[in-house]
Amino acid sequence: MIELLPYWDWTPLYRGKCLIAKSKHNTAPKAYESKPSFPEDCAVCQNYDQVPVRENVTYETLFRHHLMSHVPVVVSDGQPAWMNHSRYGVDWESFQNDVEDLLLANPCDFRTNLLFKPTTAKASALARMVDLLADDTATDHGWFVQFRNCALRTVKKTRLMFAKPYFYATHWEPPYTSWVLLSRGYRRSAEIAPKLAGLVIVHQMRSQLRVTLHPSAECESSCGRISVTLREGQSLLFSSTLWNLSYEPSGKNVTSDITARGCHLLDLAHDVGPAGLLLARLTARLLLLHVGLLLLLLLLLLLLLLLLASAHAEATERAGRLLLRLLHGEKEVFGTGMLLLVTVVGTGFCNTSAKMALRSVLLKGKTQLPPFVIVRN
């Protein structure tokens, strides 16, 4: 590495936390998400005025009938009932503690009616706010909480809090960001529209949630808005290339989960997005490259061993011929200027011709086999 310094100064990387710094601006959806540009691109949503519902569905069915054409779908058995949740169930306090941990980790896009300027709130204020989530009489006007987990640690925590649905394809990357949305008894006419990107999966974890899918600007004249009420255990899938989501915090909603292979809403949403897929493909190609290089090194090592074995066999054969001439009484056996040392230990000869020559000499009794023979110029 020292010899590389005249050509490449790698010293700043020595104490760096990562090899390639993450961009400060998340431009992945703009760089990789294609937007409809022509009226014919909007034909897939012209005849839809409601979202179809499926259950016990496979990824192949979802892809063929919905994902490929960007048609939204509701999976009625996407999540178990909240009371059967493996982590929480009736333990709402445990859920509150996990939400508090997420809030104390400085989430992004934090909005709530329980705090003034929530993004600058102190830890003590956040803790008191979380206590209000369990008190039905804490406020007469209801409440809502929305925030996005933008740190890797908190995103991993939400993966533990809420398991992937059974139809989540194995080749999909896990979410790289997540949203948490909560509300109870909140009365407001205006909708809230979180910014999502990629394939979005909305899980209604508890109670129900009213959401609206708006067609993208290019398709507003061809496609209409679709409203759907998600009930406990249901999952909504849609692509943000063609649709945008808004929701209405209501008195009936307590907890829902939206997963986007791009975002996560509780009212939750998960996000993987195009950048995550590109990274996965790049990682797979690098892995294949490493495997190929390893196989090439093994092949070269095998070839080297074969060459060494061939050279050893040739040297042994030559030594045997020289020893054979020596044992037959020839004095001038060298004209090559090299030193030959042959050590005889029992039957430790590797050369067949040398063995046969020694056996012949011993049987005739013409000479005694020395413990070693040194022949030099």
N, C-alpha and C positions, 0 to 999 in steps of 0.2 A: 504493500500500500504506500510506503514511503516513496517508492520509485514513481508512483503515479502523480505525485504532487506537482511536478513541472507541467503536467498535461491537464490535470483536473484537481482542483482544491476541494477535497472531501472533508476537511476539518470542521466546517459548520455542521455537518451531519453527525459528528461524534457525540455531541450532547443533545442532539435533536430528539424530540419525542416521536416523530414519525418521518418516514422517508419522503412521502409526498404529502404536502400540507393540504388540508381540506379548504376548499374555496369558501370565502366568506359569504358569498351569495349563492343560494341554491337555484341554479339555472337549469337543472336537469330536465324538468318537464318541458321548458321552452326549447331545449336543445334536442330532445328525443321524442317528444309527444307531437304527433302529426295532428293538425287541426283540419276539419272539413273545409274545403276551399270552393267547392262547386255545389250547386243545388242537388245534383244527383247523389252526392255523398250523404244527404239527409234523408234519403228514401227509406232507410231502415227504421226510422221512427215515425213515419207518417201515419201508419195504421194502428198505432198504439195509443189507447186512452186509459189503460190500466196496466198494472204490473202483474204478470203471470205468477202463480204460486206453484212450487214443486216441493216434494218431500222425498226422502230416501234417494237422493240424486247422486250421480257419479260426476267426476270431473269431466269425463268425455261428453256426457249429456250437456253439462253447463257450457262447455266450449263450443259444441256443435250448434246448439240452439240459441245461445245467448252471448257468450263472450266474443265469438267470431264476428257477430253482427252488431255488437255493442247494445244489445237489448237487455234492459234491467230485469232482474228476477228476484223473487222472494223465496227463500228456502224455509219452510215452516218448522223444520226440526233441526235448525242450525246450532242451537245451544240447549243444554238441559235447563229445566226449571230452576229458578234462583234458590229455592229451598233444597235442591239436590246438588248445589254447587259444591265441588270437592274441597274448596278452600274456605268458603264463607258460610253459605246456608243461612242458618238463623243467627250467626255471629256477625251482626252488623258493626259492632265495635271494632272487630279485627279489620274489617274493610275500611273503616274510618282511619285507623292507624296507618294503613298502607297509603291511603289518599294523602294523609298529612305528610308522610315521607316524600311523596311525589311533589307536593307543594313546596316543601322546604328545599328542594333541589333546584330552585330558580327556573321554573318552567317558562316556556314561551307562550305568547298569545293568551295571557291570563286575563279572564274577564269574569266579573261577578257583581251582583248587586249588594253583597254583604260587606264590602270594603270600599273605601274611597281610595282611588289610585292603587289598585291591588298589586301592580307590578313593583311598587316601592315599599310594600308592607313588610314589617319586621316579623321575625319568627314567632314572637309572642302573639301578635295579631292574627297570624295565620292559624295558630293553634286554637285560639278562641273562636275563629270562624269555623273551623272543623267541628268544634263542639256543637255549633248551631245546627249542623247537618242531622243530628240525632234528635233534636228537640222540635216537635211538631208545632209548639206554641211560641217558638223563638221569634217569629216575625209574622205579622198579620198579612203581609203582602207576598209571602212565599219567597223563594230564592232560586238562583241558578248559579252554577259554577262551570266554567269552561277553561281548559288550559291544554297546552301541547307539550308533551315530553320531548325535549330536543337534546337531551344528554343520553349517551349510550347506556349508562347505568340504569336510568329510570325506564328506558325503553325495554331493557331486559327484565326489569321488575314487572312491567305490565304483561310480559309474556308468561310470567309465573302466575300472575293474578288471574289471567284469562287464557285458557287453552285454545289452540287453533281448532277451528271446526273440522268435522270429519271429511268434508269435501275439499279441504285446502290441499292443493296439488303439491307433491313432494318436490317438484322442481321450482316452485315459487320460493323466492327469498323471504326470510322473516322481515317484519316491518323495521324500518330504520328511524321512524318517528312515530309518535302516538298522541292522540287527543283524548282527553277525559272531559266528559260533559255530564253534569248532574243537575237535577232540578226537582223542586217539589212545590206545588201550590203557587207557581209563578204565573201571574196573569199579565200577559202583554200581547198586543196584536202583531207587532213587528216580528219578522222571522230573523233568525241568526244563521249566517252562512259561513261556516269554517272553510278555509282554503284547503282543498284536497287535490291530490294529483295521483294518477295511476288507476289501477283497479281497486275500487273501494268496496269493502264488505262491512255492512252496518249490522251489529248484533244488538238486539234488544234484550238486555239481561234481566230487567225487572219492570213490571207494570207495562206501560205502553208509551209510544212516541209517535207524534205526527211529523212526517217529513214530506218534502216536496222536491221533485226532480225537475230542474229547469233545463231546457235544451240550450246548447251553446249559442252564442250570438249569430253564427253563420246559419243556424237551422231554426231560428225563432219563427220565421215565416212559414216553415214547413211542418214543424212539430210543436205540439202543445205541452203544457205543464202537466205532470202526473203527480197526484198526491196519494200517499199510502200511509196507513196507520200500522206501525209495527207493534206486535204484541209480544209478550214475554216468550223468549226462546226462538223468535224468528230472526232471520238474517236477510239483509238486502244486498244484492251485488249489482254494481253498475260501473261503467267506465267514465272517468272524468274527461275523456277526450270529447265525448258527446253530451254529457250531462253534468250539471252542477247541483249540489245539495244544499237545502236550507231546512231548518227544523224549528219547531215551536215548543219551547219549554212550557209545560202545562202542569195542572194540579195532579194529573194521573201518572205523570212520568217520574220515576225515581232513578233508575239506572238503565242505560242501554250501552251497547258496544258497537262501534263501527270500525271495521278493519279495512284499510285500503292498502293494497300493495302499493303503496304510497302513503296511508294515514290511520290512526286509532281513536275512536270516539266512545266515552262511558256515560251517559250518553257517550260511548267510546269509539275511537277509530284508529286503525293501523295503516302504515304506509311503507311500501317497498319501492315502487316507482321504477322508471326506465333506468336510472343510474345504477340501482341495485342489481338489475338484471344484467347490465353491461359489465359490472364488476364481477358477477358470478361467472359470466362467459369467459372473461379475461383470466379469472382464477383457474377455471377448468383447463384453459389452454396452457397456462403456465405449468399446471400439474402434469399435463400430458408431455410438455417439453422436458420437464425434469425426469419423468419416467423414461423418455426416449434417450436422454443423455446418459442415464444410469445404465440402460441396456447397451448403449454404445461403449461405455467404459468397460462393462463386463466382457463384451465381445473382444475389445482390444486386449484386455488382460488374458483372456483365453488364448488369443493368437500369440501373445508373448510367451505364455507357458509352452505352447506347442513348438515355438521356435527354439526355446531353451532346451526342451526335451530332444528335439532333433539334433541340436548342436552337441548335447551330452552324448547321445547315441553315436554320433560320428566320431567324437573324441574317444569314446570307449572302444569302438571298433578299431580305430587307428592304434590305440595302446595295445590292443590284443594282437594285432599283426606284428608290432614291434617286439612284443614279448615272445611271440611264436618264433621269430627269427633268432632272438637271443637264445632261447632254449635249444635251438637246433645248432648252436655253436657258432653263429655268425658274430664276428667281433665288431665289424663296422656296420652298425645298424642306423646310424644317424648321419644325415647330411643336411639337417634342417636347423642346426644350432639351437635346439630346444632341450630342456631338462625334463626327463620323465621319471616320476616316482611311482612305483607300483607297490602297494602294500598288500600282502597276502594274509588274510585272517580266516582260517578254516576254508569254507567254500564261498567266501564273500565276493567272488568274481561276478561281474555283471555280463562279461563278454563270453559268448558261447565258444568262439574259436580259441580263446585263451584257455578255457576250461579243458577243451578237448586236447589241446597241445600239452598241458600239464599232466593230464591223465595218461597220455601216450608216453611221455618221458618217464613218469613214475613206474609204469608197468614194465618198461624195458630195463629199468634200473640203471640208466646211464648217468643220472645225476640226482642230487638231493635238492628238494625244493627249498630255497632259502626263505626265511621269514619276511624278507623284503628285498627288492632289487632296485638298485639305483644305477641308472645309465646316464652318462653325460658325455659331452663332446670331449 
